[in-house]
Amino acid sequence: MIDKSTILRYMGNALLILGYYILVWGDQKYGLIVKVIGGFLLVPSFLYFKMWDSLTLCGFYFIIEISRLYHLFVTDGR
């Protein structure tokens, strides 16, 4: 039986790939939103397996993506 953290990891990785695709070929706002959601879904798996390096990297990506989303939504992307 597959545990919940593994299912969340699969979903998170799929959303990250989809988010990158949307980011490159579609709308930047929606691509970043999908990537942030995918990153959140990866966190329980990183904590369960004590993958501190991946969790730290995910945190850095989260800061970069949130700051860009803030810029896109608040300043209309200018």
N, C-alpha and C positions, 0 to 999 in steps of 0.2 A: 504494500500500500504506500502511496506517495503522500508525504506529509505536506502540510499547508505551506511551509516555507519554500519547498521545492516548486509547488504550483505557482506561488507568487514570483519566484525567480524566473520561471519560464515566461510568465505573463509580462514581467518587467523587462526581460530581454527582448521579447517580441515588440513591446511598446517602444523601447529604445530604437530598435531598427526601423519601425514604422515612423517614429518621430524624426529620425535622420532623413528618411526618404521625403517626408513632408517638408522638412526644413530646406532641403536642397531643391526639390522640384515643385513645391507648393507654397503655402503661406508660412511666413516665418513665425507668426504668433501661434498658430495651431501646432506647428512642429515643435516649438519649445514647450507648449503646454503638454503635449503627449510625452515628450522626453522627461519632463518633471514628474509626471505621474508614473512613468516607468521606473524612474530613479527611486521614488518612494516605495514602489513594490519590491525593489531589490534589498532595501534596508533590513527587513526581518531575516532574510537569508544570510546576509553579511554578519548580523549580530549572532545568529545561531551557530554559524561555523567559525566565529571569531576572526573574521577576515578584516582586520583593522585597516590594512592598507587600502583595500577596495572601498571600505566605508569612508575613509578620508578622501579618496579620489572622488567618490560620489558627492561628498560634501562640497568639494571645490567646484565640481560641475554644477551643482545646485546653486551655488552663489553666483556663478557666471550667468546661468540661465535665468535666474530670478531677476538679476540686475538688468538683463536685456529685456525681459518681459515688462519690467517696470518702465523702462525707457520707451518701449513700443506702445504701451497702453496710456501712459501719462503724457508723454510728449508727442504722441502721434507718429513716432518713428523718425523724427527729424533730428 
